[in-house]
Amino acid sequence: MDTGHCGGEPFALRVLGSSMEPEFSEGHIVIIDPSAIVYDGCYVMVKINDQYELRQMHAVEGGWKVSLLDGSAPDEIITSLDDVAGMVVQRAGRKRQVKHYV
């Protein structure tokens, strides 16, 4: 199974919506690292239907399954990491709460 990574500088995004609650609430800031090596259970920014979305990633036979935490959309299967823009390495909340994922 391919566990490679893409290059680039880390960048920050603000979470919109509630599809990744309870881990990520609307307004959280996440740091995405394009060069991080993904692993089973990590959170990634992935391209789905020509749009980038925050999802949780799980290893499955032949590829990866990416899911919303609230189940509001079906899981997607990706067979290559080419559509993964990077992995979430840090989250900051509204009250200076910081959580690291690496």
C-alpha positions in Angstrom: 0.0 0.0 0.0 1.4 3.4 -1.0 2.1 5.5 2.1 4.0 8.3 0.3 3.6 12.0 0.7 3.5 15.2 -1.4 5.8 18.2 -0.9 5.1 21.8 0.0 4.9 24.1 3.0 2.3 23.7 5.8 -0.7 25.9 5.6 -3.7 26.8 7.9 -7.4 26.5 7.2 -10.5 27.4 9.2 -13.1 24.6 9.6 -16.5 25.4 8.1 -19.6 23.3 9.0 -20.1 20.5 11.5 -19.4 17.3 9.4 -16.2 16.6 11.3 -17.5 17.0 14.8 -16.7 16.2 17.6 -13.0 16.3 16.6 -13.2 19.5 14.5 -15.9 22.2 15.2 -16.8 25.2 13.1 -14.2 27.9 13.6 -11.3 25.6 14.5 -8.0 26.3 12.7 -6.2 23.3 11.4 -2.6 23.2 10.2 -2.2 20.9 7.1 1.3 19.5 6.3 1.6 18.4 2.7 4.8 16.6 3.4 3.5 14.5 6.4 3.3 10.7 5.9 -0.3 9.6 6.3 -1.3 6.7 8.5 -4.5 4.8 9.4 -6.8 7.0 11.4 -5.2 10.3 10.5 -7.1 13.4 9.3 -6.4 14.7 5.8 -7.4 17.3 3.3 -8.4 15.3 0.3 -9.8 16.1 -3.2 -13.2 14.6 -3.7 -15.3 15.5 -6.8 -13.0 18.4 -7.7 -13.4 19.9 -4.1 -11.0 19.7 -1.2 -12.5 18.4 2.1 -11.4 17.5 5.6 -11.8 13.7 6.2 -10.6 10.9 8.4 -8.5 8.3 6.5 -8.5 4.6 7.1 -6.5 1.9 5.4 -8.5 -0.7 3.5 -7.5 -3.4 1.1 -6.3 -1.9 -2.1 -6.3 1.8 -0.9 -7.8 4.2 1.6 -11.3 5.0 2.8 -11.9 8.7 3.7 -14.9 9.5 5.9 -16.8 12.4 7.5 -17.2 11.9 11.2 -20.9 12.7 11.3 -21.7 10.2 8.5 -23.5 12.9 6.5 -22.0 11.6 3.2 -20.9 8.2 2.1 -17.3 7.1 2.6 -15.1 7.5 -0.5 -12.4 5.0 -1.5 -9.2 6.4 -3.0 -6.5 4.1 -4.5 -3.8 6.6 -4.7 -2.5 9.4 -2.4 -2.3 11.8 -5.4 -5.6 13.5 -4.2 -4.4 14.0 -0.6 -3.3 17.6 -0.2 -1.8 17.0 3.3 -2.4 15.7 6.8 -3.7 17.6 9.8 -0.9 18.1 12.2 -2.4 20.6 14.6 -5.7 22.0 15.6 -6.4 25.3 17.5 -9.7 26.0 19.2 -11.3 29.3 20.1 -9.9 29.4 23.6 -6.3 28.8 22.7 -6.7 25.1 23.0 -4.1 23.3 20.8 -4.0 19.6 19.9 -1.2 18.0 17.9 -1.7 15.0 15.7 1.8 13.9 15.0 
